[in-house]
Amino acid sequence: IDLMGCYGSDRFKTPHIDALAASGIRFETCHSAPLCGPTRCEFNTGRYAFRTGGLINQSWNAAGGQGAKSSDEFPVARLLKQAGYATCASGKWRQVGETPGDWGFDEWLTDPTAGGWFWEKSYTQNGKLVERDKEVYCPDVAHEFAMDFVRRNRKGPFFLYYPTHLVHAPIVRTSASAASSQDFYADMLAYLDNSVGKVAAEIDRLGLRKNTVIVFSGDNGTARESGTIGGRQINGAKGSMWEGGSRVPLIASWPGATPAGRVSKDLVDFSDFHATFAELAGATPP
């Protein structure tokens, strides 16, 4: 939250994320797990990690046979597919385990590695490894894949899960970094903010904005030392249950449905998404 302008960051400006917040509801008290894998399992299952086994990043403990299994759960994508939705995942996945297809996604593009996924020569698309002749900036590839899915499915209901790798180590140049840039962390945040703006702009261009809810959040706090909001120090970081490790931004924007500019202090967490999306889609939970 200390990276977002609309949350009062003293260092960073995020105009596109701020605009999204101004068009909908900004939640003051949303909590994730303090690591990405458990948070993503919670999002996909609607259940806490101690119930599913998704307690740590699953790529780290797969050899032990632990972790959440799609066959034991009723994932949100599978639930929405039964309600007639086309489903897509584009971006970070590996810490959840198995493949997005196993968890109910019709189409997916993701990383064959566990950490940062930026300048690479390969990525996984719909279960097949795609190899390129030269390095490409994978967030560019993931964004185009996501927007292509939206364009192809604009006439029917769709569910896009777009888990970007930004901001994550290694902190490297983005495809939009200036040649003279010395602050790649800020570049990554700017790239993330611009990506949010591009998603909203594409939904607007396709005339889908009044029929589409856009939700923005984070999967855990930053790994670096937390910053300040309005001069107040945020304590803790990624891996910590303190505020800096588990309190994350959450914005929901749906013109005509979410009141513009509202700030909610309700306590919410990542177990809420599964039930909320099921209700919005008219899906019947198991």
N, C-alpha and C positions, 0 to 999 in steps of 0.2 A: 504493500500500500504506500510505502514511502517513495515509490517511483512514479506515482500517478499525480498529475497536476490537480485533478478534481478531488483528490483526497488530501490536498494541502501540502504536497511535497515541496520542500525548501530548495531542492536542487533541479528537478527535472520538470519539463513541460511536455504534456501529451495532448495536443489540441484535438486530435481525432477521437481519442478515448473520452476526453472531456465533453466533446460534442455529443457522443453517444449517451453519456450520463445525463446531459441536459435534456435529451429527448425522451428519457425514461426514468427508471428508478435506480438510484445508487444505494446499495446496502452498506451500512456502516460496520456491521458486525457479522461478517461471513468467515467461517473457519474451514480450513482444509486439514488434511493430515500434514505433518511437517516434512514429508518426503513425497516425491512424485508418484512412485508406484502405488502406495496405499491410497493416495487421493484418487488416482485414475480408476483403481478397482472400485472404490466407493462410488464414484460417479457412474460407472457402468452397471453396478449391481444394485445400488440403492441401499446397501447394507454396510455396516461398520466392519473394519478389517478383522476384528477378533472373531467375527462370525464367518467370514469367507476364507480366512487364511492368508489374505493379501496383506501381510503385516510389514514386509519390507520390499524393496525393489526386487521383483521376482527373478530378474535375470541373474541376480547375485546368489539366489538359493535354489535355482531350478534343479540342480543336481540332487538335491535332497528331496525332491518331489513335493515340496511345500508350495504354498501360494494358492490363490483363487483359481478355480477351473471353470471354464464357461459351461461345461456340462452339468455343473452343480448349481448354476445360477440361472436367472432369467434376465439377461442383459437388456439394457434400455433399447439398443438398436433392434434386437430380435422382437421386443415388445412392439416397437413402432412399425416394424415390417408387417406384423400381423394386423395392424391398423391401416395398411395400404401405403405406407411411406417407403420411398426409395431412401437408402441409407449410404453414407460415405464417411470415411475417416481419412484425413490427410494431415500427416505430420508425425509427431512423437508417439510411439506406441510400445517399444520393446520391453519396458519395465512391467507392463501389464501381464505379459506371457501369452503364449500361443500366437494366433494371428487375428487381426481385426475381423477376418472372415469367420473365424470360429465364434466370435462374439456377436455376430449378426450383421456385419456391414457388407453390403453388396459390392462396394468398390473401396479400395484403399491404396494409399501410397504412404510408405513409411521408411524408416531407417534400418539398415542392417547392423547398426552399431548402437551402443547403449547410451553414450554421452552426447556431447554436442554434435550436431549434424549440419555442417555448413558447406565447406568447399570439398566436394567429393566427386568421384567418378562413377558411383553406382548408388542405386536405391532400389527398393522393392515395390513393385506395382502389381496389385492383384495377384500376389503370390509368386511372381516371377522377378528375378534379379535383372534390372536394367543396367547395362554398362555403357558408359559414354567414352568418347575418344579423349576428352579433356575434362578437367574439373568444372563442375557447374555449382552455382550457389543453390543448395537444395531448398531453402525456404522459398526461392523464386519458383522452383518446380512444384513444390507443395501448394503454393498459392494458386498457380495456374490450374493445377489438377482440381482443386476445390472449386474454383470459379467455373471451370468447364462442367463439372457435375451439376452445379446450380443452373447453368444455362440449359443443359440438356433436360433437366427435370423441372423447369419452371412452370409447366402446365399441370403438374400434379404435386401432391404433398411430398416434401423431402426433409430429411434430417441430415445436417452436415455437422460432423464433429471435427473441429479444426484445431488440434493441439500443437501450437507452434513450439519450436525448440528455443525460442527467444524469451527471456535472456538466460543463457546457460553457458557454462564453460565448455570449451575454451573460448575466451573472449577474443574474437578475431574480426578482421575487416568484413563488412557486409558488401553486397553488390552495389549499394548506394553510397558507400563511404567516399568522402572526398580524398583525393590523392594526398592531401596535406594533413589528413585527420590524425590526431594523436590520442583520441578518446574513443576506442572501439566499443566500450560499454555503452556510452551515450549513443553511438551509432546504432547499436543493436536495439536499444529502446526506441529510437526514432523509427527504425525499420518496423518494429512491432506496431507502433502507433500508426504509421502509414498503412500497414496491412489492414488494421481495423477500419481505417477510413476507406480503403479500397473495397472491402467487403460491403460496407454500408452503401457506397456509391454504386456498386454493381447491382445490389438488391433494388436500389432506387431506379437505376437505368432500365431494369427489366420490369418495372411496374409492380413489384412484389412487396413493397415495404409495408403496406397495410395488412398483409396476410402473413407476415414473417416476424417472429420474435428473434432478436439478436441478443445473445447472452455472452458477456465477457467476464472472465475470472482468471485466477491464477491457481497453480497447483501446490504451491508452498511459498514460504518467504525466501528472500534472496540469500544466497550463500555468503555474500560479502557482509561486512558489518553494517547493520541497519542504519538508515539515515534518520532524519528528523521530519516531523510534520508540524508546521507552525511553531518551530522552535522546540518541540517536545521530542525527546529521544525515544526511538522505538527499540525496545530491548529484545534480544534474541535474534536468531537467524535460522536458515534452513537446518532442519534436524532438531530444532528446539521446540518444545510446546509453548514457549513464551510467545508473546504477540508477534514478534518479528519472524517466527517460524511458521505460524499457523493462521494468523489473521491475513486474509487476502482480499483483493478488490472483487466486487461482484456488481455488475451492471446489467439490467434487463431493459431492452428498448423495443416497444411494439406500439407505434403510433395508433391512437384510438383505443388502446387497451391499457397501456401503462401510462399513468399520469406524468406528463413532462415535468422534469425538475424535482421530482419527489425524492426525499432522502428518508430511508427506512432504518430504524435502529433495531428492528427485529433480529433475534439471534437465529441464524441459518447456517447450514453446513452442507457438505457435498452429498450427504445422504438424501437431501431434499430434491435433487434434480430429477431422479428416476420417477418419483411419484408425480412431480409437477409436469414433466413432459408427457407422461402417460395420460394425465388428466386433460392437458391441452389437445392431445391427439385423439382423444376419445377411445383410447386403448383400455382393454380390461386387464388389470394386473392379475398375476397368478394367485 
